Amino acid sequence: MTNVIQLQQLTKTELFDQLEGLIDRKLSTLLESNPNEKLSIQSVSEELGVSKLTVHNYIKKGFIPASKIGRRVVIKRVDLEKSLAEVKSLKYRR
């Protein structure tokens, strides 16, 4: 699947302004995330691009800390970010 973008009669500054606006819109969704937000298994799997079973396995192995509220498993965004940073640092330590 290829997206084709044709630019006609745009100056360099107009192109930079368009790109800057696009990048700002995309990054604003990341900056708006609440650090105390509690995520479900489904949302974590979509964010990481893995299956729900993989997220369950990560929790069982202790890679991602999680809590249970009733029958639901929730993961704090702060804990997810910490565990991802830890995995990245371990990857380059070998």
C-alpha positions, -999 to +999 in steps of 0.1 A: +000+000+000+016+032-012+005+067-005+013+092-032+015+129-024+019+155-051+032+189-043+025+217-067+032+254-064+043+252-028+072+272-015+098+257+008+084+276+038+048+265+031+060+229+029+079+232+062+048+248+078+026+219+066+050+193+078+055+210+112+017+212+117+013+175+108+041+165+132+026+187+160-008+171+156+007+136+158+029+143+188+001+161+207-017+128+212+014+113+228+019+144+251-017+143+263-013+109+279-019+108+316+010+091+335-015+077+361-037+063+334-046+026+338-045+006+306-062-027+297-045-057+282-062-048+248-049-012+248-013-023+258-013-050+230-024-024+204+002+001+216+030-024+216+019-041+184+017-076+199-011-100+207-030-100+240-014-134+248+020-119+245+011-092+270-002-118+294+031-137+290+051-105+297+030-100+329+036-136+340+073-134+334+074-101+354+085-079+325+054-057+329+040-051+364+002-053+365-026-053+391-060-070+392-092-052+399-118-078+402-113-099+371-097-071+351-060-068+347-048-032+345-014-017+338-003+017+348+012+038+320+041+047+342+049+011+348+047+003+311+070+031+302+095+020+329+094-016+317+100-006+281+129+016+291+144-013+311+140-037+282+158-012+259+187-008+283+190-046+288+191-051+250+223-031+246+239-043+277+249-077+263 
